[in-house]
């Protein structure tokens, strides 16, 4: 039974990260929006869902935060409410942030998105009344209380996100996104709004990242700001590049290889001397794999395929 529990843990984490990878594919793969703020929208979804579904904060948390008896809590809404709220809040935050960011050139957008994610991280770290600061939020309920059933829920949500992402690629809006990616001037000359197309892709991707954050919060049953750091963003970028940017099947493969095998699978190996050695080896291995892929297979393991035309642009 222990081996099944181990596999279940890795598979659930891979599925959650795959949702973020598919969201990044909409941003960068489809529309050429280099979002390096994935961790920020991941955090928005996680905290939105946790705040609405977790029971009242512990007494010691309230004392720590200095708001004894006055902290938010006792919403205790069901998982589905928290999940929907995570999607909505992440989409709203993405929309508000996108108004100024999406007018920037791609390289400036990449830098600005990192700054936004760090701002969200430090807000969660220092805001005591809402997020309880560094203490985080605990006792987040797992739907049904059964890890196996929750894994099925995560898989179903991943399947829905995958289907939506595939449909977007083949639909007229997906062709507009790819037109923006390839040549904004030509796309604009066809009467398409570049800003609206970018905003639509940006909001959809941010909403998916919020959904992943909600699933993460309910799976871990506790969150704290240290989980939503740039490392999370870089891991998503790495497995998307390795698996195959612009190919959703490649992204799933990349998530299994990088998140499942290198990042999570190696955590269960015996320690080699000091506790910091294995994490260092893991990061070196992931970095070397990325270098090899960029050098010999820059399009990824599974490259982009031409879409079937179903309607006029």
C-alpha positions as CSV (number, residue, x, y, z in Angstrom):
1,X,0.0,0.0,0.0
2,X,2.9,2.4,0.6
3,X,4.0,2.3,-3.0
4,X,0.4,3.1,-4.1
5,X,0.4,6.1,-1.7
6,X,3.7,7.2,-3.1
7,X,2.5,7.0,-6.7
8,X,-0.7,8.7,-5.8
9,X,1.1,11.6,-4.3
10,X,3.3,12.1,-7.3
11,X,0.5,11.7,-9.8
12,X,-1.7,14.3,-8.0
13,X,1.1,16.9,-7.9
14,X,1.9,16.2,-11.6
15,X,-1.7,16.7,-12.6
16,X,-1.9,20.0,-10.7
17,X,1.3,21.3,-12.3
18,X,0.1,20.1,-15.7
19,X,-2.9,22.6,-15.4
20,X,-0.4,25.4,-14.8
21,X,1.6,24.2,-17.8
22,X,-1.4,24.2,-20.1
23,X,-2.2,27.7,-18.8
24,X,1.3,28.8,-19.7
25,X,0.9,27.3,-23.1
26,X,-2.1,29.6,-23.7
27,X,0.0,32.6,-22.6
28,X,3.3,31.9,-24.3
29,X,2.8,29.0,-26.7
30,X,-0.4,30.4,-28.3
31,X,0.0,34.2,-27.8
32,X,3.6,34.9,-27.1
33,X,3.0,36.4,-23.7
34,X,6.0,35.5,-21.5
35,X,4.4,35.2,-18.1
36,X,7.0,34.7,-15.4
37,X,4.4,35.4,-12.7
38,X,2.8,32.0,-12.6
39,X,3.4,31.6,-8.8
40,X,1.5,34.8,-8.1
41,X,-1.8,33.6,-9.8
42,X,-1.2,30.2,-8.3
43,X,-1.1,31.9,-4.9
44,X,-4.3,34.0,-5.6
45,X,-6.2,30.8,-6.3
46,X,-4.8,28.9,-3.3
47,X,-5.5,31.7,-0.8
48,X,-9.0,32.5,-2.3
49,X,-10.1,28.9,-1.9
50,X,-8.4,28.4,1.5
51,X,-10.0,31.6,3.0
52,X,-13.5,30.6,1.9
53,X,-13.4,26.9,2.9
54,X,-11.1,26.6,5.9
55,X,-12.6,26.6,9.4
56,X,-12.0,29.4,11.8
57,X,-8.3,30.1,12.4
58,X,-6.7,28.5,15.5
59,X,-6.6,30.6,18.6
60,X,-2.8,30.6,18.5
61,X,-2.9,32.0,14.9
62,X,-5.1,34.8,16.0
63,X,-2.8,35.7,18.9
64,X,0.2,35.6,16.6
65,X,-1.5,37.9,14.1
66,X,-2.6,40.3,16.8
67,X,-6.3,40.1,15.8
68,X,-7.6,37.8,18.5
69,X,-11.3,37.2,17.8
70,X,-11.2,39.5,14.7
71,X,-9.6,37.4,11.9
72,X,-11.7,36.3,9.0
73,X,-13.0,32.8,9.1
74,X,-16.0,30.5,9.6
75,X,-17.0,30.8,6.0
76,X,-16.5,27.0,5.7
77,X,-18.0,27.0,2.2
78,X,-17.8,23.7,0.3
79,X,-14.9,22.9,-2.0
80,X,-16.9,23.8,-5.2
81,X,-17.5,27.4,-3.9
82,X,-13.8,27.8,-3.1
83,X,-12.8,26.4,-6.4
84,X,-15.0,28.7,-8.4
85,X,-13.9,31.6,-6.3
86,X,-10.3,30.8,-7.0
87,X,-10.9,30.8,-10.8
88,X,-12.9,34.1,-10.6
89,X,-10.4,35.9,-8.3
90,X,-7.4,34.8,-10.4
91,X,-9.2,36.0,-13.5
92,X,-10.1,39.3,-12.0
93,X,-6.5,39.9,-10.7
94,X,-5.2,38.8,-14.1
95,X,-7.5,41.3,-15.9
96,X,-6.6,44.2,-13.6
97,X,-2.9,43.5,-13.9
98,X,-3.2,42.9,-17.6
99,X,-4.6,46.4,-18.4
100,X,-1.1,48.0,-17.9
101,X,1.1,44.9,-18.5
102,X,-0.3,43.8,-21.9
103,X,0.6,47.1,-23.4
104,X,4.3,46.4,-22.7
105,X,6.7,44.7,-25.1
106,X,7.4,41.0,-24.5
107,X,10.7,41.4,-22.7
108,X,9.3,44.1,-20.4
109,X,6.2,42.0,-19.8
110,X,8.4,39.1,-18.6
111,X,10.2,41.3,-16.1
112,X,7.0,43.0,-14.9
113,X,5.2,39.7,-14.4
114,X,8.0,38.5,-12.0
115,X,7.6,41.7,-10.0
116,X,3.8,41.2,-9.8
117,X,4.2,37.7,-8.6
118,X,6.7,38.8,-5.9
119,X,4.3,41.6,-4.8
120,X,1.6,39.0,-4.3
121,X,4.0,36.7,-2.4
122,X,5.1,39.5,-0.1
123,X,1.5,40.6,0.4
124,X,0.6,37.1,1.6
125,X,3.7,37.0,3.8
126,X,3.1,40.3,5.5
127,X,-0.7,40.6,5.6
128,X,-1.7,39.3,9.0
129,X,-5.5,39.8,9.1
130,X,-6.4,38.1,5.8
131,X,-3.6,35.5,5.1
132,X,-2.1,35.2,8.6
133,X,1.3,36.1,7.3
134,X,4.1,33.5,7.4
135,X,1.9,31.2,9.5
136,X,-0.2,30.5,6.5
137,X,-3.6,28.8,6.6
138,X,-4.1,25.3,7.9
139,X,-7.0,22.8,8.2
140,X,-8.1,23.4,4.6
141,X,-10.6,20.6,3.9
142,X,-9.9,18.0,1.3
143,X,-13.1,17.1,-0.6
144,X,-14.6,13.8,0.6
145,X,-11.5,13.4,2.8
146,X,-10.3,10.6,0.6
147,X,-7.0,11.1,-1.4
148,X,-8.0,8.6,-4.0
149,X,-11.3,10.3,-4.8
150,X,-9.6,13.7,-4.7
151,X,-7.1,12.4,-7.3
152,X,-10.0,11.4,-9.6
153,X,-11.4,15.0,-9.1
154,X,-8.0,16.5,-10.1
155,X,-7.8,14.2,-13.1
156,X,-11.3,15.2,-14.2
157,X,-10.5,18.9,-13.9
158,X,-7.2,18.4,-15.8
159,X,-9.1,16.6,-18.5
160,X,-11.6,19.5,-18.8
161,X,-8.7,22.0,-18.9
162,X,-6.9,20.0,-21.5
163,X,-10.0,19.8,-23.7
164,X,-10.6,23.5,-23.4
165,X,-7.0,24.2,-24.3
166,X,-7.2,21.9,-27.3
167,X,-10.5,23.5,-28.5
168,X,-9.0,27.0,-28.1
169,X,-6.1,26.0,-30.4
170,X,-8.4,24.9,-33.2
171,X,-11.1,27.6,-32.7
172,X,-11.1,31.0,-34.5
173,X,-9.9,32.7,-31.3
174,X,-6.9,30.4,-31.2
175,X,-6.0,31.3,-34.7
176,X,-6.2,35.0,-33.7
177,X,-3.9,34.2,-30.8
178,X,-1.4,32.5,-33.1
179,X,-1.7,35.4,-35.5
180,X,-0.7,37.8,-32.7
181,X,2.2,35.5,-31.9
182,X,3.5,35.3,-35.5
183,X,2.8,38.8,-36.8
184,X,0.8,41.5,-35.0
185,X,0.8,43.8,-38.0
186,X,-0.9,41.3,-40.3
187,X,-3.4,40.2,-37.6
188,X,-4.3,43.9,-36.9
189,X,-4.7,44.5,-40.6
190,X,-7.4,41.8,-40.7
191,X,-9.4,43.9,-38.2
192,X,-8.5,42.0,-35.1
193,X,-7.8,43.9,-31.8
194,X,-4.3,42.9,-30.6
195,X,-4.9,44.1,-27.1
196,X,-8.3,42.3,-26.8
197,X,-6.8,39.1,-28.1
198,X,-3.9,39.3,-25.7
199,X,-6.2,40.2,-22.8
200,X,-8.5,37.2,-23.5
201,X,-5.6,34.8,-23.6
202,X,-4.1,36.3,-20.5
203,X,-7.3,36.1,-18.4
204,X,-8.1,32.5,-19.5
205,X,-4.6,31.4,-18.5
206,X,-4.6,33.2,-15.2
207,X,-8.0,31.6,-14.4
208,X,-6.5,28.2,-15.0
209,X,-3.6,29.0,-12.7
210,X,-6.0,30.0,-10.0
211,X,-7.8,26.6,-10.5
212,X,-4.5,24.8,-10.0
213,X,-3.9,26.9,-6.8
214,X,-7.2,25.8,-5.4
215,X,-6.5,22.2,-6.0
216,X,-3.1,22.5,-4.5
217,X,-4.5,24.1,-1.3
218,X,-7.1,21.4,-0.8
219,X,-4.6,18.6,-1.5
220,X,-1.9,19.9,0.8
221,X,-4.6,21.0,3.3
222,X,-2.2,23.8,4.4
223,X,-0.5,26.7,2.6
224,X,2.0,29.3,3.5
225,X,3.7,32.0,1.4
226,X,7.0,30.2,1.0
227,X,5.3,27.8,-1.5
228,X,4.6,30.6,-4.0
229,X,8.1,31.7,-5.0
230,X,9.8,32.1,-8.4
231,X,11.1,28.5,-8.2
232,X,7.5,27.3,-8.9
233,X,7.3,29.5,-12.0
234,X,10.6,28.3,-13.3
235,X,9.7,24.6,-12.8
236,X,6.6,25.2,-15.0
237,X,8.6,26.9,-17.7
238,X,11.2,24.1,-17.6
239,X,8.8,21.2,-18.1
240,X,6.8,23.1,-20.8
241,X,10.1,23.8,-22.7
242,X,11.2,20.2,-22.3
243,X,7.9,18.5,-23.2
244,X,7.1,20.8,-26.2
245,X,6.0,24.3,-26.2
246,X,2.7,24.8,-28.1
247,X,1.8,21.1,-27.9
248,X,-0.5,20.2,-25.0
249,X,0.5,16.5,-25.1
250,X,4.1,17.5,-24.9
251,X,3.3,19.6,-21.8
252,X,1.8,16.6,-20.1
253,X,4.9,14.5,-20.9
254,X,7.1,17.3,-19.7
255,X,5.2,17.5,-16.4
256,X,5.7,13.7,-15.9
257,X,9.4,13.9,-16.7
258,X,10.3,17.0,-14.7
259,X,7.8,17.2,-11.9
260,X,7.0,13.5,-11.5
261,X,10.5,12.0,-11.9
262,X,13.1,14.6,-11.2
263,X,11.4,17.0,-8.8
264,X,9.1,14.7,-6.8
265,X,10.3,11.2,-7.5
266,X,13.8,11.8,-6.3
267,X,12.5,13.1,-3.0
268,X,11.8,9.5,-2.0
269,X,15.4,8.4,-2.6
270,X,17.7,7.8,0.3
271,X,19.6,10.9,1.5
272,X,23.2,11.2,0.3
273,X,25.2,12.7,3.2
274,X,24.1,16.2,4.1
275,X,20.4,16.9,3.6
276,X,21.1,19.6,1.0
277,X,23.0,17.3,-1.4
278,X,20.0,15.6,-3.0
279,X,18.1,18.8,-3.7
280,X,21.3,20.2,-5.3
281,X,21.7,17.1,-7.4
282,X,18.0,17.3,-8.4
283,X,18.3,20.9,-9.6
284,X,21.6,20.2,-11.5
285,X,19.9,17.2,-13.2
286,X,16.9,19.3,-14.3
287,X,19.2,22.1,-15.5
288,X,21.3,19.7,-17.5
289,X,18.2,18.2,-19.1
290,X,16.9,21.6,-20.1
291,X,20.3,22.5,-21.6
292,X,20.4,19.3,-23.6
293,X,16.8,19.8,-24.9
294,X,17.5,23.4,-25.9
295,X,20.7,22.3,-27.7
296,X,19.5,19.2,-29.5
297,X,15.7,19.5,-29.5
298,X,14.7,23.2,-29.1
299,X,11.1,22.5,-30.2
300,X,10.7,20.0,-27.3
301,X,10.1,16.3,-27.2
302,X,6.7,16.7,-28.9
303,X,6.7,19.7,-31.2
304,X,3.7,21.8,-32.3
305,X,1.5,20.3,-35.0
306,X,-0.5,22.2,-37.6
307,X,-4.1,22.8,-36.5
308,X,-7.1,21.6,-38.5
309,X,-9.0,24.5,-40.0
310,X,-12.7,24.5,-38.8
311,X,-13.8,28.0,-39.5
312,X,-12.7,31.3,-41.0
313,X,-10.5,33.6,-38.9
